[in-house]
Amino acid sequence: MSTLAFYFRYAVRSLRRSGQRGVLAVACVAFGVFSLVSLQLLAESIAPAVLTDPVLALGGDLSLSREGTPLRPADLDALADDPGITALDARGEVPARFIQTVESAEVMFFNRAMAVDPEVFPLVGEVRLEEGTLAEALRSTGSVVFTRDLALRLAVDVGDRVRLAGSPTDTPAVLTVGGIAETMPDGQGATVVLSHETATSILGDLRLVRVLVRTDTPEAVAARTEADGWAVVRPSLERNEAQELFGFALPAAGLLGLLIGGIGVANTLQVVLRRRRPEVAVLKTLGYRQRDLFALFGLETALLGGIGGVLGVVLGIGGAEGLRQIMSRGLPFLLDLHVRPSILLGGLAAGVLTAVLFGLIAITRASAVRPGSLLRQTPIRTTGRTRLAMIGLSVVLFGLFGALGGVLIGSALRGLGVVAAGVAGLVVFGALMVAVLLVIVRIPTPGLPIVGMASANLRRHPVRAAASLVALFVGTFAIGVSALAILNGRQQVVSRMIDMGGVTVAAYGIPADDPDVVRLAGDAPVWTDRTTEAEVVGPDGEMVSGVSMVSGRGADGASTAEVSDEPRGERGRGWLTDLDQILVPWWLGTREERPVGVGDSLRVRVGEAERAFAVDGYYDLPDGIPLVGTRGVVVLPDAFDALAADAEVTTTVAIEAAPEAAEALAVALGTARPDGAVVTAQQLADMFTSVVRSLFILVLALTSLALVAGTVLIANGVGLALVERRRELGVLKAVGYSARQVLRMLVLENALLGVVGGGLGVAAAVLTMVAIEITAEVEMLLFPMVSVLLVGVAVALAAGSALLVAAGPVRQRPLDVLRSE
């Protein structure tokens, strides 16, 4: 016990005296554990949404529908009488597209709107509300339940009024928030839930489109219902791409982060032990054997790993919560942070073991040296026995990481594969980076002696810079690709959302001849799209599926629809000119069964009124999400008025106002006509770009870990160089170089690493975007300033870490250095 107590006291004292080196070692372990814990916790948070049970994802054991045809009461009665079905949930179609707050006019598109029976929904899983139950929240007609993410983005609470709008055939409906859902059975967010009664009051006639059922004999029920003409969807048992991504990539990334942190620990301990060679020599002279040195320095390393592990676990919890919030804003998932003690304890244990095992590699080399060689500072040779010990430790280390990967990823083979791929990637990329570095540092720099000395130093020790170069390359490449891709996506969104035939404001449920619209629009062009529900009968006398509305639009409103004589043919031909002509969506002309062709006769039925039209052409809407989008057939306004004289008609007014005046016009229209919904193109662009921005921040947060690792590795490399080149730096100062000049040389060396690693990473990112442009035939912008900024960040991190580590040691007096005092 006394020996163990001595070992512990010695390790604690050494740790207290380690100073900057100890801080760097703790930082390396903390970085690795932070990566592992935060990404593992993030994967746990995402799991309920993307790794959910197939039955929960579907909503029942089977989903039944009539392939687009609304369900009849007789259909539901037949299912209720089926002895194999124990419960059923009929879902209605709510075709609205966005929500708008009544008070602030904030707009938000949602993922789905479900009309349900709150007494039976959900058949599987649960909907947990902030207060009360779903049945209580939807008890009153006119109440609506939002998922938590929608409520946060719109800043609404229970009791607030919102406007549900965007349906081509229904006027905006003002509803009251009856509850906010914390969870959904399938983990999906951006969801609006209404009762059948509320949906009926909005739509007039609720279309039930599918039935979810529970059954103990799903195959038997599926066979019977399919024989009766039902379309049956079974729970999918296959893992999709998102499941593979989050179930494998995130833990694997955390494991590689821990591996990089371990390399940092090994580098740090190599620096520490190099500085403490005289101490090792004295201990061996006093009779301490190699196993004693293993115990002394191993316990010190374990303490470093423990401190770094605790810090990494704490930071990992905060990092996971930050990543969860970012992902919640960018993706329609209801994510909750699930902090499992096993993950925290596992991260702490992994940090300690990683520190000890990586540290033992450095300790083995230092402890196997003869005291005479250490005290005389003669060249040190590594014996065969020492090499075997280091190889054995490396094998144990590889097995440890493979086992850890197997636990995290769920497959021992895949875990070993991740570690092997990570190590091989480090070696290959490191070799490539070093080759490029050697080419660059051989470029002559006449008249710049400090630069020449920095290049010469890098030529002498290029391999030491390999890990730093790889980390800088990976970080800048990942951030560069994600930044360029997301900036291109944002550019596409903005250009398509704002440039839509000049339409900048759309008012739903307000007639174009309304005095308020006429007065506020002023001289801006105004036109109306009037829509009602309709049945369309093809030339064969059969109903045309997929088309349930007819719109009346004149040539003045053709700017948001392109017309052609062939499906997806050359656009730009003129609008309708005859009351007996009709335009159909382009996809009706491309169907495999009964495609609709130009010249075909279609009969449009609205209530009791019916009229025949000849197909004159096909229309297509602009890319993106237009403010005014017809989804049915289109006729001229006079023909529409004759058909829909006795029908309920919904109007959408489009105003071609100047972009800078659109927001003020929308506010004025909303104030003058609170019963309508008003949306601007800029609002939609802002909403979509905010989602893109959230995704970029998420990717930036994940990929920045590599840059952090590169910074720590460079700091360790500079520390090791200061120890190995102590006499060299003393000689430079003795012959007249100032501390500032020596510091400048060290900073230039590492800034060059930033130039090489960051420059190659950015170049690879640009080439990736060019390859995407060529293969996908999509115009990609390269944003040169982004590339310059990323290289600048890499250089700043490399130079800054070198400056931080070297600023103190280079101020030592030459005599102190040369006397080894």
N, C-alpha and C positions, 0 to 999 in steps of 0.2 A: 504493500500500500504506500509506503514511504517513497518508493521509486516512482510509482504512478503519480503521486502528489508532486514530486519534483518535476516529472515530465510536464505536468499540467502548469505548474508555476512558470517553468521555463518557456512554454509555448505562449502563455498569456503575456509574459514580459516581452518576448520577442514580437508579439503582435502589437503591443503598445508602442514599441519602438520602430515599427515598420514604416510608419509615416505614409508618404504618397504611394509607395509600392503596395502597402496593405489596402489602401483605399481603392487602387486599381484592381487588385485581386477580388475584393468584395464586389466592385462594380461589374466585373466579368461574370461572377456567379449570379449576381442579382439580375443581370441582363438575360442570362440563359434561363433562369427560373421564371423571370417575368414573361419571357416569350412562351415558355411551356405552359404556365398556369393561365395566362390571359387568353391564349388561343384555345386551350382546352375548355375553359369556362365559356368562351364564346361558342364553341362547338356544342356544348351542353345546352346553351340558351337557344341555339338554332334548331336543335334536334326535334323539339315538339312540332316545329313548323314544317321542316323538310324531311324529317326522318319519322314522320308519324305513322301510326298503324294504318294500313290500307283501308280498313273499315272506317276509321275516323276520317281519313281523307275523303272517302266517298260520301260518308254521312249515313251509311247503313250497310246491310249485307248485300243489297242489290239496288240499282237505280233503274226505274222503268219509265219509258216515254213512248209517245206515238210519232216520233221523228218529225217534230215541228208542228204537229197538229195539236190544238188545245184539247185537254182532257175533258170528258163529259162526266156528269154525275154517275151515269151507268158504269163507266170505267172504274170509278172509285168504289162503287158498290160491289162490282165483281171481284175486285182485289180484297175488299173487306170480308167477302164470303169464302175466300180461299183458306182452307184449313191449315195450310202450311205457313201463312203469314201471321205473325204475332202482333205486329204494330206497323203502321204506315204514316208517312209524313208527306203531304202534298205541298209542292213548292210552286209559287206563282212567279210570273215574269213581270219585272218592274223595269221598263226600258229607259228610265232616266239616266242622265250621264254625269251630272255634277250636283254638288251641294253649295248653297250660298247662304251665308249668315244674313239675317234680316237687318241687324244693326250695323255691321261693319262692311257688308257686301264682299267679304272674303270668299274666294272661290276655291273649290277643291274637287277634283275628279276622284271617284272612288272605284274600287276594284269590282264590287258586285253589290247588288241590292236584292235581298231575299224577302219574299212574302211568305210567311210561315204561320202555322197554327201554334201559338206559344204554349198551348197546353201539352203538345206532344214533341215539339222541337226542343233539343235535338234528340234523335233516337239513340245515338251513341255519344259518349263524352258528356261534357257539360259546358254551359255558358255561365261564367261567373261575373256578376255585375259588381260595381263598386258598392251599391246599396240595393237590397231587395232581390227579387227574382225577375226573370224575363217576363213571365206571365203578368206580374204586377206592373212592370214598366210599360207593357204594351196593352194594358187593359182598356185604356181610353182610346177611342177612335181619334186618329190624328197624332198619335204618339209614335216616336221612332227611337230606335236604339242604335248608337254608334259604337264601333270598336274604339278602344283607347287611343290608337294612333290618329284616327280622324279627329277625335275630340281635341287632342293636343294641338294638332296643326291648325284647326279652326278656332281654337281657344273658346270652346263652348262647354257649358255645364248643364246639368239636369235643370229643366225648366226654361232654357233658352229656346228661342224660335229660329228655325232654319227654313230654307226654301229648297225644295227638291225640284230640279228643272232639267231641261235638255232632251226630254222625250219629244220626238217629232210630232206626235199626235195628241199630246196632253199639255194642258196649261200648267204653269208652275204651281206647286202646292206648298203652302206654309204649314209646317209641322212643328211639334214641340218635342224636345229631347226628353224622353221618358227614362232613359238609363244609359249608362256607359259600360260596355262590356270589357272586362279585363282579359278574358280568355274566350277563344272559340274552339270548338272540338277539333278542327283541323289546323289550328294555329295561324290561320290566315287573317290579315288585318284589312284595313281600308274597306270595311264591310258595313252596310246599312241593313238593318233588320226591321221589317214592318209586319204587322198582323194582316191576315187576309182582309179583315174589315177595313183597316186603314187603306190598304192597297186598292180595294174596291171603291172606296170613297174618292180616291184620286183618279183612278183610271175609268171608273164607270162600269167596266166589265173586266174582272180579273181573269187572266189566262193562266190556268194551271198547266204547267208544261212537263212536270215530272213528279214521280212518286218514289220516295225512298222507303224501303221496307226492311223489317227485321224478320229473320226466319232461322229456324234450326236446321232446315233442309234447303240450302240455297240452290243447289243444282236441280233438285226436283221442281222447286218453284220457278226457276229460270226456264226449265224445259216447258212447263205448262204455259207460262206467260208468253214465251216466244211462239208457241203454237197458236196462241190467240192474237198474234200480230204485234206484240209489244217489242220495242227495242230494249234490250237488257244490257246494262253495264255492270260488270263485276269488279270487285276491288282489285286494283293492280298490285301484284306481288313483286313486280320488278322495281329495282332501285333506279331512279332516274339520274340524270347528270348532276342536278343540284344536290341530291343525296350523296353521290360519290364525292362531289367537291367538298361539302362541309363535313362529311363523315371521315374523309381521308386526308384532304389537303391541309386543313387547319391543324390537327394534331401533328402531322408530318412537319409542317413549318415550325411548330413549337419545338419539336425534337431537334431539328436542324439548328434552331436558335440556341438550344442547350449545347449542342456540339460546338458551335462557334464560341459560346461562352467558355466551354472547357478548354478550347485552344488558347483563349485569352488567359485563363488561369495558368496553363502550362508556361506561356510566355512570361507572365508576371513572376512566377516562382523561379523561372530561369534567371530573371533579372535579380530577384532577391538573393538567391543562392550564389550568384556570381559576385554580388557585393559582399557576401558573408563567407567567402572562401577562407580568409584567415581564421574566422570563428570555427569553421568546420575542421580546419587543420589542427587548431588547439584542442578541440574536443577529441579528435582521433589520437593526438599525442598524449592526452591524459588517460587514454585507455578505453574510450567509448567505441564500441564496435558498430558495424554497419546497421545492425538491427536497432541499436539505441538511437542512431541518427534517424532511422525510419520512424521510430516512435516519437522522437522530439519534433521533427519537422512534419511528420504525418498528422500529429495532433494539432499542430499549429495550422496546417492546411484544413483540417476538419473544422476548426474554429472559424477560419475564414469562410469555408463553405456554409457553415451554419448561419453566420451573420448575413452573408450574401443571400442565402436561401430564405431567411425570414424577411429580409428587405424585398426580395423578388416576389414572394408570396403576397405581401401587402400591396406592392405596386401592381402585381398581376390582377388582384381583385378590382382595383381602381381602373386599370387598363381595360379589363373585360367589360366593366360597366360603361366606360366611355365608348368602346367599340360597339356595344349593344345599342346605345342611344343613337350613334351615327347610322348603324345599319337599319334601325327602326325608322329613321327619317327617309332612308333611301329605298327601302324595300317593303312590300306590303306584308310584313310578318308581325305577329304579336310576340315579342321576345321578352322574356323575363330572365333575370340573372339567377341561376341556380348554383349556389356556392356549396359544393359537396366537400365535406372534410377530407374525404379520401384523395381528392385532387390536390388540395392544399398540402396534406402530409406527403403525398407522393412527390409533389414538386420540391418540397423541402429536402426529402430524402435523396431525390435525384441530384439536387444541387450539391449536397454534402459528398455523395459518392463520386460525382463528376470531378469536384475539386480535389478529392483525395487521390483518385486514380490518375488524373492528369498531372497532379502534383508529384505523385510517386515517380513518374517518368523523369521529371527534372531532379528529384531527390536521388534516384538511383545513379544518375550520372555524376552528381556532385559527391555523393558519399563513397563512391568506389575509387576515388582518387587518393594517391599516397600523400601523407602530410608533407613530405619533403618537396614534392612538386608544387603543392599549394603555397608553402611558405617562401619558396624560392621564385615563384611565379614563372616557372619553366613551362614549356608547351605540355599540354595534358593529352595523353592518348587514352582512348576508350578500349578496354580489354574485351576479349571475346565473351567472357562471362557477363560483363555488364551489358553487352549488346543483346545476349540471349535474354537477360532479365527484362530489358526494355521491350524486346519483341513479345515476351510473355505478357507483360503489362498491356501492351497494345492489343493483343488478342483478347485479354480479359475485358478491356475497355470496349472493344468492338462488340463482344458478346453482351455486355451490359446494355449498351445502347440498342442493340438488336432486340433484347428482351423487353426493354422499356418501350421501344417502338411497337412490339407485338401487343403489349398491354394497351397502348394508346389507340392503335389503329384496329385492333381486333384480329390481327393475323401475324404470327411470328415470322412467317416467310416475308410478308410485305414489310414488316418492321426492319428486318435485316436488309431488305432491298432498299429501303429509304436511306438507311445508314450507309450502305455500300455506295449507293448513287451519290449521296452527299460527299463522302470521302473522295470518290473518283472525280466528281465535279470539281472539288477543291483542288485536287492534284492537276487535272487537265487545264482548267482555267488558270490556275496559278502558273503553270508552265508557259501558257500563251502570254499571260500578262508580263512575266519576266522576260520573255523573248522580245516583246515590243519595247519594254523598258530599256533593255540592253541596246537596242537599235537607237533609241532616242538619246540615251546618255553618251553615245559616241559622236554625236553631232558637235563639232568644234564651236567653242564660244570665245573667240579672241577678244581681248579687252575686258573680259568679265571674270576676273580670277575667282571670286566667290562662287559664281555659277560653275566654273570649271572644277573647283574643289568638290562641290556638292555632287556633280556628275561622276567624278572619280570615286567618291565614297560609295555611291550607288553601284558602280561597276564592280567594286570589290565584294560587296555583300548583297547581290540581287535577290537571292532566295529568301532572305529574311523578310523582304517586302511582299512576298507572294500572297500571304493570307490577307494583308491589308488591301492589296490591289483587287483581289477577288471580291472582298466585301464591298469596296467602293464601286466596283463594276456592277455587281448584282443590285445594289441599292439604286444607283443612277439608272440602270437599264429598266428595272421594274417601275420606278417612279416615272421615267421618261415615257415608256409605253402607255402606262395608265393615264398620264397627264395628256399626252397627245391624242389618245383615243377618246377621252372624255371631253377634251376641248373641241375635237371634231364633232362629237355628238352634240355638244351644246351649240356649236355653230349651225349644225343642221336644224336643230330644234328652233333656234331663234329665227333663222331665215325662213323656215317653212311656216312657223306659227304667225309671224308678223306679215309676211308677204303672201297674202291670200286674196289676190284680185283686188286689193285696196280695201277690203272689209276690215274694219278695226273695232267695231262695236256691234253686238248682236243683242236684241231685246226679245225675250221669249214671253209670249202671252200678251203683247201690246200691239194693237192694229197700227198699220203704217199711217192711216189717216187720223190717228189720235192727235188732237190739237197739241198735246205736250210734245209728242215726237216731232211734229212739223215745226213747232216753235223752236225747240232746242237744237234740232239738227241744222237749222238755218239753211245755208246754201249747199250743204253736203248732200251728195246723192243718197237717196233712200229707196229701198225696194223691199218687197214682201215675199216670203215663201209661205204659202197657206197649205196646210196638210190635214188630211182626215183618213180614218181607217177605211180600207176598201178590200174587195176581193177581185182578183184578176184571173180571167179564164183564158186559156191558150187556144190556138187554132184547132186543137183536137178535142175541145170541150172539157178538158181537165183543168183543175185549179193549178195556177202557177205557184209552186211552193217557194217560200222564202220572201215573197212580196206581199205585204199586208197594208200598204198605204198608197195614196195618190197625192201628188203635190201639184199646185198651180203656180207656175212661175213664168214670167215674161222674159223677153230678150234682155231687159235691163238687169235682170238678176242672173244672167248666164255666166257672170265673171267667176263664180266659184264652182263651175262645172264645165269640163271640157267635153265637146261633142265630136264623135267620129262616126264614119259609116261602117266600120268594122270593130268588133270587140278588141279593145286595146290597140286600135289602129292609129293612124296619124290624126292628131287632134287639131282643132282650130276651125272646123266648118261652122256654118251659121246655125242659129237657134231655130226652133219650130216656127213655121209660118202659117199653118193651117189648123183649124179647130179640130179636125179629124185625125191629127197626127199625135204620136206619143213617143216619148223617149224612155228607154229601159236601161237598167244598170248593165254595165259591160259584161258582168259575169253570167248574165242570163244567156248570152250568146256563146258561151264557152262550155256549157254543161254537156255532159256525155249523153244524158237522156233528155230528149225533147228540148234542144236549144232553141232560143227565140231568134229569128232572123229578120232582117230588114224587109219590110213589105208584109210580114205576117199580120193577121188581124187578131187583136186582143179586145176582149170585152171587160170593161171596168164596172163593177157593181158597188154602189154606195147606198146602203139601206135598200129602198125600193127602186131607186133610180139606177139605170143601166145605160151604157153607151159603148158603141164599137169604135175602135181607133186602129189606124195602120201604123205599124212600127216604122219610124222615120230614121232612127239611129240609136247610138249608144252614148251614154254619158259616163264620165268618170270624175270623181272628186279629186282635189289636189292632195298631194302627200301631206302627212301630218294629221292633225285633228282639226278640221275646219270649224269655224264658228257656225256656219250654216251648211248643213249636210243632209241632202235628201237621200233617203234609203229606199224609196219605192219608185213607182213610175211617175213620169212628169208630163203634164199637159199644159196648154195655155190657160191663163187666168179665166177667160170667159167660159171655156169648156169645163173648167173645174167648178165655177159658180153654178153652172147648170146641173152638174152632178151632185154637188154637196149643198144644195139649197136648204135641205131639211136636216143636215147632219151637223154634229159638233165639230167645229173647225178650230185648229190651233194655228196661230200666226207667229212667224218669226221675222222680225224686222232687222235688216242689215243696213248699216250706215257706213259709207265710205268717208269717214272723217280723217283729218290729218292725224298721224300717230301721236303728236304732242298734245292734241286736243281731245284724244279719245277718253282718257281717264276722267277728265272734268265732265265730259258729256255723259259718261256712264253714271257718275255720281248724281248729276242733275236728273237724269232719267229715273234712277232708282228712287230719288226723293219724291219726284213728281208722281210716279206710278209704282208705289210699293207692292202692288199686287203682281207685278211682272218681275222677271229675273233679267238682269243686265250683266253681260260679260264682255270683256275686251280681249283682244288678241294678246296684248301685253301681259294681262293677268295670267293667261294660259302659258305664255312663254316663261314668265317668272316662276310659275308653279313647276313646270317641267325642268327648268334649269336648276331649281333648288334641289330637286331629286338627283340630278346629275352631279351637282356640287357635293351632296351628301355622299354619294358613291365615291367621288374622287377623294374626299377626306378619309373615307374608310380605307381605300387602297393606299393612300399616302401614309396613313398610320401604320398599316401592316408592312409596307415596303421600307419605311424609314428605319425599321429595326436593323436592316443590313447596314445602313449608313452609320448607325450608332455602333454596331459591332466594328466596322472599319475604323471609326474614331478611336475606340478603346485599343484595338490592335496596333494602331499607329503609335499611340501613347506608350504602349509597352515596348514597341520596337525602338522608339527614341530613348526610353529608359535603359534598355539593354545596350544600345549604342554608346550612351554616356558612360556606362561602366566599362565596356570593352575598349573604348577610345579615350579613356581618362588621361593617359599619358600624352596621346596625340593632341588633345585639346590643351593640355598644359604646355606642350611645346609651342603650339600656335600662339598662345598668349605670351610665352616667354620671348618669342621673336618679334613681338610687336602687334599682333592682332588683338583688337579690343574684344571685350565680352559681347558687345553689340554685333561685331562682325562675325564672331563664332556663332552666335545665336542666329544671325541671318543665314549663315551657311546651313545650319541644321533645319531651319524653317524652309529654306529653298529645296533641300533634299525631299522633304515630305510634301511640300506643295507640288513638286514634280510627280509624286505618287498620285496626288489628287487629279492632276492633269491627265495622267495616263489612265488611271482607273475610271475616273468620271468621263473623260473624253471617249474612251472605248465603249462605255456603257451607253452614253448618249448616241454615239454613232450606230451601235447595234439597235437602239430603239428607233432611230430614224429609218434604218434599213428595214426593220420590221414593218413600219407603217407603209413604206414604199411597196413592200411585198404584198401587203394587204390591198393596197390600191390596185396593183396589177392583177392579182388573182380574183378579187371581188369586184373589180371594175367600178370602184367607188372613189370619187375624188377625195383625197386626204390632204389637209393643210398641215404643214410641218412646224409652223410657229417657231422661227429661228431664235427668238428671244427666250423661249422656254429652254431650248438646248443650251444656250449660253448661261442662263441662270443655274441650270442643274450642274454644269461643269464648275461654275463659280462656287456653288454650295459644297461640292466635293473638295475643291481646293481649299476653301475656307475651313472645312472640318479637319482636313489633314494638317494644314499649317497651324491652325489654332491649337490642336492637341499637342503638336510638337512644341509650340511656344509655351504652353502651360507647363509641360514637363521639364523643358530645358532651361526655362528662365532663371531658376535658382542655381542649379549646378554650374552653369557657365560663368558664374560670378566668383567662383573659387579662385584663390590666389595660385599662380603657377607653382610656387615653392611647395605649397601644401599638396598639390597634385603630384609633383615630381618626387617628393619624399614619401608619397603614399601615406600621408598623415590624415 
